[in-house]
Amino acid sequence: MIDVLYFAWVRERIGTGRERIDTAAPTVAALVEELRRREERYAAAFADLSALRVAVDQELAGWDAPLAGAREVAFFPPMTGG
């Protein structure tokens, strides 16, 4: 089981800020593909990965980051300063 967190517009598109998922996905990219296949709202949220960032166990990570042993994955838009 892994906790998946969604922030900002990702949360709005999916309709929840957090869910616990039972997955065997080996990487973040594989998890995203699994989520995309669930429902249209997930497919819409993950349509453009260049508009998203990911953190695994609260550390910024890439799409190829391994999930073995991970407790949490978070998806969020890039931060902007101003």
Beta strands, then each sheet from edge to edge (+ up, - down):
strand 1: 2-6
strand 2: 18-21
strand 3: 53-56
strand 4: 59-61
strand 5: 72-76
sheet 1: 2+ 1- 5- 3+ 4-
end
